[in-house]
């Protein structure tokens, strides 16, 4: 689009063509619209990241008191540690998005199901 814009500017400069000027203005307007859309998307991602960071802090706070009376790590804490670890992995990447978190949720539930099966199986 920049190359096309430069060619149109050159055409306008040399010929004074009103059609070229109108097309040049339309290109500039499209560029500004794209820039504004990209900025809005960045702002939305920042807001989402701040919300996720707050959720992570809440999980950390809640996670700190989940031990049973013998000092052993409870099953609930293991689940939360798993989620917390995955969230930290995701936050380490600037490209973390809904698809990554969807995959994490699936992984969590698969892990949850294996924990449930292990707990419910009769011991020998």
N, C-alpha and C positions, 0 to 999 in steps of 0.2 A: 504494500500500500504506500510506503514511503517513496519508492521508486516512481510509482504512478503519480504521486503528488508532485514530485520534483519535475517530472515531464510536463504535467499540467501547468505548473508555475512557469516553466520555460515557454510553453506554448502561449500562455497568457501574456507573458512579458514581451514576446516577439510579435504577437498578432493582436493583442488586446481583445481576444475572443471572449465574449460574455458567457458562452456555453462552457468554456473551459474554466472560467472563474466560478460559475455555479457548481460545477462538478468538484472543483477544488474545495469549495466551502462545504459541500456535502461530505467529502472525505474527512475534512477536519472535524466536522460534527460527529461522524461515526467514530473517529479516533477518541474524541472526548467522551462519548457514550461508553465505549469499551473501557476506557480508563476509570470512569465513574463506577461501572459495574464491577471491575476488578477490585477497586477500593472497598466497595460495599461488601464484596465477598470476603476480603481480608478482615474487615471489621467484624463480620459474622463469625469467622473462624476464631478471632481473638476472644470474642464473647463466649463462644463455646468452650474454648480452652480454659478460660477463667472459671467457668462453671464446673468443668471436669477437675480442675485443680482443687476447687472447694470440696467437691465430692471425695477426692482422694484424701484430703485432710480430715474429712469427717470419718472416713474408713480408718485412717491411722488412729484417730482419737478413740473410736469405738473398739478398735482392735487391741488397744493397750490393756484392757481389763478382762480379757477373755481366757482366763486360765482356771482350771478346776482346783479344788481344795488341796490336792496333792502336789500342785505345782506343775502338773503335766499339761501339755498343750491340748486343748479341747478340739474336737472335730470341727466345731464352728470356727475356731481360730485358724485351723488348717485351711478351711475354705476361704476365709478372708485373706490369709497370707497368699494363697494362690491368686485370688483376684487382684490383690494389691501388687503382686509381682508383675502380673500381666499389664496392669494399668501403668506401672513404672516403665515397662518396656515400651508401651505405646507412647507415653509422654516423652520418651527419649527421642522419638522420631517426630520431626516437624510435619510429616505427612500423615499423621494419625487421623483417620476419618471414620465415618460411620461404618464402612465396610470392615475395617480392621476391628472395630469394637463388636460388630456382629459376629465375626469369626471368634473373638474372645469369648463372647457369650456362649456360642456353641461349644467351644472347648471347655468352658466352665461346667456346662451341664453334662457333657460327657464325663468329665472328671467326677462330678457330683454323683452321677449314676454308678460309677465304679466304686465310689466310697460307700454308697447306699448298699450295693450288692455285697461288698466286703463286710459291712457291719451286720447285715441280715443273715449271712451264711452261717450255718451251725458250726461250732468249733468241735474239733475231734478230741 
